[in-house]
Amino acid sequence: MTVSGDKGIEICQDIVATRASEMISEREGVGMTEAIRMLMATKTYALLLDPRSYLYLESAEYVLDMFLAELRGDWEYWARA
């Protein structure tokens, strides 16, 4: 079975968001529900959901770096990432 098009993009977005949320949970010492909420409240997550950004093709670690830069307010780093 092959997955292509919008469904394939959604699967990639879900995988990256889930793994990034797991790392946020571990790093911040919060449950998964809270980690997901934290991620979903960011511009990083909005960008992840925009297929034109191709952010869904990056690693969860890359997305985590963007998330942390956003939390720090380091927009220069965030924009370069």
N, C-alpha and C positions, 0 to 999 in steps of 0.2 A: 504494500500500500504506500502510495506517495501522497504527500500533502503539499499543496502549492497555493500560491496566491494569498489572499487575505487570511485564510485559515492558518497557513504556515507562519505568517507574520504574527498572528495572535498567539500561536503556540510558543514561538520564540520569545515574545514579550512576556508571556506568563512564566516561562522558565527563568528568564533573567530576573524578573520581579520577585519570584519566589526565592531564588537563591540569594539575591541581595537582601531580602527581608530576613532570611535566616541569619545572614552575617550581621545585620543590624541588631537582631534579637540577641545574638551572642555578645556583640560588642557593647551594647547598651544595657544588657541585663534585664531585658523586658521580654514579655511573651510575644509569640508570633503575631497575635491580633494587633497588639500595640505597634510592633515593628512595621506591619503592613500599613497601619494608619499613618505612621510617621512618614513612610515612603510616599504614600498616596497624596500627602499634603504638600508635596514639593513640585517645583518646576522640573526637576530631574525626571520625576515620574511622568509628568505631562509630555515631556520630550520623548521619553521611552515609548509612549503610546502613539506618537506621531510617526507613521511609517516613513515619512519623507526624511526623517532625521537619521534613519538607519542605526539608531542607538540599540535597537533590539539585536543587532548582529555583534555587539560588543560583549565582553565578559561581564559577569555579575560584579567582579572586583572593580572593573572600570566604572560601572554605574554606582557602586558604593563610594568610590573616590569622588565622583560628581556630587553625590548626596552629601557627603561630609563637607565638601567645599561649600556647598550651598548653606549648610547649617552654620558654617563659620562665617558666612557672608563674603567669602572669597570669590567674588563673581569673575574676576580676571582669570583665575585658575579654572573655574567652572566653564567659562566660555571657550577656553583653549582645549579642554578635555574632549 
